[in-house]
Amino acid sequence: MTETPQPRRARAEIDLGALRANVRTLRARVDPHVQIMAVVKADAYGHGALRCARAAVEAGATWVGTATPQEALALRAAGLLDVRIMCWLWTPGDPWAEGIEAGLDMSVSGLWALTEVVEAARETGRRARIQLKADTGLGRNGCQPADWPELVTEALKAEAQGLVKVTGLWSHFACADEPGHPSIAAQLDVFRTMLDFAEKAGVEPEVRHIANSPATLTLPEAHFDLVRPGIAMYGVSPAPEVGTSAELGLRPVMSLKASVALVKDVPGGHGVSYGHHYVTSGDTTLGLVPLGYADGIPRHASGRGPVLVDGRVRTVAGRVAMDQFVVDLGGDRPAPGTEAVLFGPGDRGEPTAQDWADAADTIAYEIVTRIGARVPRVYLGE
């Protein structure tokens, strides 16, 4: 059910219409045969996994991706049934059997994982769908090229016994958000070599994939059978070097807003917030915004974070506290309850998530993902 935004302490408005439009934009950037996996890990980068997954599927995504099996199982339990769901961050003892019964596509990066999923397949009496991940140079999860022949061989043995089906071969880029970085071409070469080995050995994958958001936008040679847009689906540019959201034809989905809790006059020389790192230069007015680092507002943005209040962009005055921060209103006196917009699409003059990322010396991914559960999500366009 669509909620109507109401004045409240704070809210994150999630524009599902913008999300659908972004998926369609990404769909237009790839060839018709290339499928879209909507990545909704970390509660859809803070936007709400179930609603965003459903909206993405409505707009043309045929796969949904999560990091953990628990995230994937929660989506199945919530009724996301008629779509393929892949999850990739498994640890020993994770719920392989439940994943098999839920029809998940489960990533395998090493022999220990293959052993556990094979045991779970025997327990359940059902064939497991697995995807073999290659470490082509990122150095995180994935099978090293030297170990790839053994993993492929053992997976094919399990497939011949009817215990698994290898549905995919995949990898992940390290520097796709830096166009022209030499590792990009190097990883593609390694990926093609590892694909060639697996396919000549007898693997018949449904999908081969390596492209994340920046590769979806800038590397058509990396699209293969499927692309995995994450942050781009939420309308946030994966990197300034790739282009701004507007330049990429994307619209930010999340807007973070709060109600000004207090406006008061203070004299010059008045310290503001912990440590008095900000002291008023003269008589002024201060506005209290009831959001803090417990809500995901980065403390590193103290003294720098931008906020739109009463038609003007203000700056966080002093330190961001756990539950609140202050802006210097410069003598303006908006009424308590006036809307403060921390970030949004930017078309009303409000800051963007990238502006906050710049203020906190981080990336926009972190800004939207860290907005906490204490901030209610209000869904628009359902």
C-alpha positions as CSV (number, residue, x, y, z in Angstrom):
1,M,0.0,0.0,0.0
2,T,1.3,3.4,-0.9
3,E,1.9,5.7,2.0
4,T,1.3,9.4,1.8
5,P,4.3,11.4,3.1
6,Q,3.4,13.0,6.4
7,P,5.4,15.4,8.6
8,R,7.5,13.3,11.0
9,R,10.9,13.3,12.6
10,A,12.5,12.0,9.5
11,R,11.7,9.8,6.5
12,A,13.4,8.4,3.5
13,E,11.1,8.7,0.5
14,I,11.7,5.9,-2.0
15,D,10.5,6.7,-5.5
16,L,9.7,3.3,-7.1
17,G,8.7,5.1,-10.3
18,A,12.2,6.4,-10.6
19,L,13.6,2.9,-9.9
20,R,11.5,1.4,-12.7
21,A,12.7,4.1,-15.1
22,N,16.3,3.5,-14.1
23,V,15.9,-0.2,-14.8
24,R,14.4,0.6,-18.2
25,T,17.3,3.0,-18.9
26,L,19.8,0.2,-18.1
27,R,17.8,-2.3,-20.1
28,A,18.2,0.0,-23.1
29,R,22.0,0.1,-22.6
30,V,22.4,-3.6,-23.3
31,D,21.6,-5.9,-26.2
32,P,18.1,-7.5,-26.2
33,H,19.5,-11.0,-25.3
34,V,21.3,-9.7,-22.2
35,Q,19.4,-10.2,-19.0
36,I,19.2,-7.9,-16.1
37,M,19.9,-9.0,-12.5
38,A,18.6,-6.4,-10.0
39,V,21.0,-6.4,-7.1
40,V,19.1,-5.8,-3.8
41,K,21.7,-6.8,-1.3
42,A,22.0,-4.8,2.0
43,D,18.2,-4.2,1.9
44,A,18.5,-2.8,-1.6
45,Y,21.3,-0.4,-0.7
46,G,19.0,0.9,2.1
47,H,16.0,1.3,-0.1
48,G,14.0,-1.8,0.9
49,A,14.7,-5.1,-0.8
50,L,11.3,-6.6,-1.3
51,R,9.6,-3.5,-2.8
52,C,12.6,-2.6,-4.9
53,A,12.9,-6.2,-6.2
54,R,9.3,-6.2,-7.2
55,A,9.6,-2.9,-8.9
56,A,12.7,-4.0,-10.8
57,V,11.0,-7.1,-12.0
58,E,8.0,-5.1,-13.2
59,A,10.5,-3.0,-15.2
60,G,12.1,-5.9,-16.9
61,A,14.7,-7.5,-14.6
62,T,14.6,-11.3,-14.8
63,W,17.0,-12.1,-12.0
64,V,17.4,-10.7,-8.4
65,G,20.8,-10.8,-6.7
66,T,21.7,-10.7,-3.0
67,A,24.9,-11.1,-1.1
68,T,23.9,-13.4,1.7
69,P,21.6,-16.5,1.6
70,Q,19.6,-15.1,4.4
71,E,18.7,-12.1,2.3
72,A,17.7,-14.3,-0.6
73,L,15.6,-16.7,1.6
74,A,13.8,-13.7,3.2
75,L,12.7,-12.6,-0.3
76,R,11.4,-16.0,-1.1
77,A,9.6,-16.2,2.2
78,A,8.0,-12.8,1.5
79,G,6.5,-14.1,-1.8
80,L,9.1,-13.2,-4.4
81,L,8.6,-16.5,-6.2
82,D,8.5,-16.0,-10.0
83,V,12.0,-14.8,-10.5
84,R,15.5,-16.3,-10.3
85,I,17.4,-15.3,-7.2
86,M,21.2,-15.6,-6.9
87,C,23.2,-15.2,-3.7
88,W,27.0,-15.2,-3.5
89,L,28.4,-14.6,0.0
90,W,28.4,-18.1,1.6
91,T,30.3,-19.2,4.7
92,P,30.8,-22.7,6.1
93,G,27.7,-24.0,7.7
94,D,25.3,-21.6,5.9
95,P,21.8,-22.9,4.9
96,W,22.6,-24.7,1.7
97,A,19.6,-27.1,2.1
98,E,17.2,-24.2,2.6
99,G,18.7,-22.6,-0.5
100,I,18.2,-25.7,-2.6
101,E,14.6,-26.0,-1.4
102,A,14.0,-22.3,-2.2
103,G,15.3,-22.7,-5.7
104,L,18.2,-20.3,-5.2
105,D,21.2,-20.1,-7.6
106,M,24.1,-20.4,-5.2
107,S,27.6,-19.2,-5.8
108,V,30.5,-21.6,-5.3
109,S,34.1,-20.2,-5.1
110,G,36.0,-23.2,-3.7
111,L,35.9,-26.9,-3.0
112,W,34.7,-26.5,0.6
113,A,31.5,-24.8,-0.7
114,L,31.0,-27.4,-3.4
115,T,31.4,-30.2,-0.8
116,E,28.7,-28.5,1.5
117,V,26.3,-27.9,-1.3
118,V,26.7,-31.5,-2.6
119,E,26.0,-32.8,0.9
120,A,22.9,-30.6,1.1
121,A,21.7,-31.9,-2.3
122,R,22.0,-35.5,-1.0
123,E,20.1,-34.6,2.2
124,T,17.2,-32.9,0.3
125,G,17.1,-35.2,-2.6
126,R,17.0,-32.2,-4.9
127,R,19.5,-30.9,-7.4
128,A,21.2,-27.7,-6.4
129,R,21.7,-24.8,-8.8
130,I,25.2,-23.4,-8.5
131,Q,27.3,-20.8,-10.2
132,L,31.1,-21.1,-10.2
133,K,32.8,-17.8,-9.4
134,A,36.2,-17.0,-10.9
135,D,38.6,-14.7,-9.2
136,T,39.9,-12.8,-12.3
137,G,41.8,-10.2,-10.4
138,L,39.7,-8.6,-7.7
139,G,41.3,-10.8,-5.0
140,R,38.1,-11.2,-2.9
141,N,35.8,-14.2,-3.3
142,G,36.1,-16.5,-6.2
143,C,38.4,-19.3,-7.4
144,Q,41.9,-18.5,-8.4
145,P,42.9,-19.5,-12.0
146,A,45.3,-22.1,-10.6
147,D,42.6,-23.9,-8.7
148,W,39.9,-23.5,-11.4
149,P,40.5,-26.8,-13.2
150,E,40.0,-28.8,-10.0
151,L,36.8,-26.9,-9.1
152,V,35.4,-27.3,-12.6
153,T,36.2,-31.0,-12.7
154,E,34.6,-31.7,-9.3
155,A,31.5,-29.7,-10.2
156,L,31.1,-31.7,-13.4
157,K,31.4,-34.9,-11.4
158,A,28.6,-33.7,-9.1
159,E,26.6,-32.7,-12.1
160,A,27.0,-36.1,-13.6
161,Q,25.7,-37.6,-10.4
162,G,22.6,-35.4,-10.6
163,L,23.5,-33.5,-7.5
164,V,24.1,-30.1,-9.0
165,K,23.5,-28.1,-12.1
166,V,26.1,-25.5,-13.0
167,T,23.8,-22.6,-14.1
168,G,26.4,-19.9,-14.4
169,L,30.0,-18.8,-14.6
170,W,30.8,-15.4,-13.2
171,S,33.3,-12.9,-11.8
172,H,33.5,-9.3,-10.6
173,F,35.5,-6.3,-11.6
174,A,37.9,-4.4,-9.3
175,C,38.2,-1.1,-11.2
176,A,35.3,-0.8,-13.6
177,D,34.4,2.5,-12.0
178,E,37.8,3.9,-13.3
179,P,37.3,3.9,-17.1
180,G,40.5,2.9,-18.9
181,H,42.1,1.2,-15.8
182,P,44.5,-1.5,-17.1
183,S,43.0,-4.1,-14.8
184,I,39.7,-4.0,-16.7
185,A,41.1,-5.5,-19.9
186,A,43.3,-7.9,-17.9
187,Q,40.3,-9.2,-16.0
188,L,38.3,-9.7,-19.1
189,D,41.1,-11.7,-20.7
190,V,41.4,-13.9,-17.6
191,F,37.6,-14.3,-17.5
192,R,37.4,-15.4,-21.1
193,T,40.2,-17.9,-20.6
194,M,38.5,-19.4,-17.5
195,L,35.2,-19.5,-19.4
196,D,36.8,-21.3,-22.3
197,F,38.4,-23.9,-20.0
198,A,35.1,-24.6,-18.2
199,E,33.0,-24.8,-21.4
200,K,35.5,-27.1,-23.2
201,A,35.5,-29.3,-20.1
202,G,31.7,-29.7,-20.5
203,V,30.1,-26.9,-18.5
204,E,27.0,-25.5,-20.2
205,P,26.1,-22.4,-18.3
206,E,22.8,-20.6,-18.7
207,V,24.5,-17.3,-18.0
208,R,28.0,-15.8,-18.0
209,H,28.4,-12.5,-16.2
210,I,30.9,-10.0,-14.8
211,A,29.4,-6.6,-15.4
212,N,28.4,-4.5,-12.3
213,S,26.9,-1.0,-12.6
214,P,29.9,0.8,-14.1
215,A,30.6,-2.0,-16.5
216,T,26.9,-2.1,-17.5
217,L,27.1,1.6,-18.4
218,T,30.6,1.8,-20.0
219,L,31.8,-1.7,-21.1
220,P,29.5,-3.4,-23.7
221,E,32.2,-6.0,-24.3
222,A,31.7,-7.2,-20.7
223,H,27.9,-7.7,-20.9
224,F,28.0,-11.4,-21.9
225,D,24.6,-13.0,-21.0
226,L,23.7,-10.9,-18.0
227,V,24.5,-7.7,-16.2
228,R,24.2,-6.9,-12.5
229,P,23.3,-3.3,-11.9
230,G,23.3,-2.3,-8.2
231,I,23.8,1.3,-7.3
232,A,22.9,2.5,-10.8
233,M,19.4,1.0,-10.4
234,Y,18.9,3.3,-7.4
235,G,19.8,6.3,-9.6
236,V,23.2,7.0,-8.1
237,S,26.2,7.2,-10.3
238,P,28.8,4.5,-9.6
239,A,31.6,7.1,-9.8
240,P,32.1,10.7,-10.9
241,E,34.5,9.4,-13.6
242,V,31.7,7.4,-15.2
243,G,29.3,10.4,-15.2
244,T,26.8,12.1,-13.0
245,S,23.3,10.5,-12.5
246,A,21.8,13.1,-14.9
247,E,24.5,12.4,-17.5
248,L,23.8,8.7,-17.3
249,G,20.0,9.2,-17.6
250,L,19.4,8.0,-14.1
251,R,17.2,9.5,-11.3
252,P,18.1,9.1,-7.6
253,V,15.4,7.0,-5.9
254,M,16.0,8.0,-2.3
255,S,15.3,11.4,-0.7
256,L,16.2,11.9,2.9
257,K,14.1,14.5,4.8
258,A,13.4,15.6,8.3
259,S,11.4,18.2,10.2
260,V,13.3,21.0,11.8
261,A,12.8,20.4,15.5
262,L,13.8,23.7,17.0
263,V,14.8,27.2,15.8
264,K,16.3,29.6,18.3
265,D,18.3,32.9,18.5
266,V,21.8,32.7,19.9
267,P,24.5,35.4,20.3
268,G,27.8,35.7,18.7
269,G,30.5,33.6,20.2
270,H,28.1,30.7,21.0
271,G,29.6,27.2,20.7
272,V,27.6,24.6,18.8
273,S,27.5,20.9,19.5
274,Y,30.2,18.7,21.1
275,G,33.7,20.1,21.3
276,H,32.6,23.5,20.1
277,H,34.3,23.0,16.8
278,Y,31.8,25.6,15.5
279,V,31.4,29.0,17.2
280,T,28.9,31.5,15.9
281,S,30.5,34.6,14.4
282,G,27.7,36.9,15.4
283,D,24.0,37.0,16.4
284,T,22.3,34.3,14.4
285,T,19.6,31.6,14.5
286,L,20.2,27.9,14.8
287,G,18.0,25.1,13.5
288,L,18.0,21.6,15.0
289,V,17.7,18.7,12.6
290,P,16.7,15.4,14.4
291,L,19.0,13.0,12.5
292,G,22.4,11.8,13.6
293,Y,25.0,9.1,13.1
294,A,22.6,6.5,14.7
295,D,20.5,7.2,11.6
296,G,23.4,6.9,9.3
297,I,24.4,10.5,8.9
298,P,28.2,10.4,8.6
299,R,30.0,12.0,11.5
300,H,32.9,12.7,9.0
301,A,30.5,15.2,7.4
302,S,30.5,17.4,10.5
303,G,31.0,21.0,9.6
304,R,30.5,20.2,5.9
305,G,27.3,18.3,5.2
306,P,24.8,20.3,3.1
307,V,21.1,20.6,4.0
308,L,18.3,22.4,2.2
309,V,16.2,24.4,4.7
310,D,13.6,27.0,3.7
311,G,14.8,27.3,0.2
312,R,18.5,27.7,1.0
313,V,21.3,25.2,1.3
314,R,22.9,25.3,4.8
315,T,25.9,23.5,6.2
316,V,26.1,21.3,9.3
317,A,27.4,23.5,12.1
318,G,29.7,21.6,14.4
319,R,29.7,17.9,15.0
320,V,27.0,15.5,14.0
321,A,25.8,13.8,17.2
322,M,24.1,10.5,17.6
323,D,20.6,11.7,17.1
324,Q,20.8,15.3,15.8
325,F,22.8,18.0,14.3
326,V,22.6,21.8,13.9
327,V,22.6,24.2,11.0
328,D,23.3,27.9,11.2
329,L,20.3,29.6,9.7
330,G,22.0,33.0,9.5
331,G,19.1,34.9,11.1
332,D,16.4,33.2,9.1
333,R,13.5,31.9,11.2
334,P,11.7,29.0,9.5
335,A,9.0,27.6,11.7
336,P,9.6,24.4,13.6
337,G,8.4,21.5,11.4
338,T,9.8,23.1,8.3
339,E,11.2,20.4,6.0
340,A,15.0,19.9,5.9
341,V,16.2,17.9,2.9
342,L,19.5,16.3,3.3
343,F,19.6,14.8,-0.2
344,G,17.4,13.9,-3.1
345,P,17.5,14.0,-6.9
346,G,18.8,17.6,-6.9
347,D,16.2,19.1,-9.2
348,R,14.8,21.4,-6.5
349,G,18.2,22.7,-5.5
350,E,18.6,20.1,-2.7
351,P,21.9,18.3,-2.2
352,T,22.5,14.8,-3.6
353,A,23.9,11.7,-2.0
354,Q,27.1,12.5,-4.0
355,D,27.3,15.9,-2.3
356,W,27.2,14.1,1.1
357,A,29.8,11.6,-0.1
358,D,32.1,14.4,-1.1
359,A,31.5,16.1,2.3
360,A,32.4,12.8,4.2
361,D,35.2,11.7,1.9
362,T,33.4,8.5,1.0
363,I,31.3,7.2,-1.9
364,A,27.6,7.7,-2.5
365,Y,27.0,3.9,-2.1
366,E,27.8,4.3,1.6
367,I,25.6,7.4,2.1
368,V,22.3,5.7,1.0
369,T,23.1,2.2,2.3
370,R,23.9,3.4,5.9
371,I,20.6,5.1,6.5
372,G,19.3,3.2,9.4
373,A,16.1,1.4,10.4
374,R,15.1,4.2,12.7
375,V,14.3,6.2,9.6
376,P,11.0,5.0,8.1
377,R,10.8,4.4,4.4
378,V,7.9,6.0,2.6
379,Y,7.2,4.4,-0.8
380,L,6.0,6.5,-3.7
381,G,4.7,5.1,-7.0
382,E,3.7,1.7,-5.9
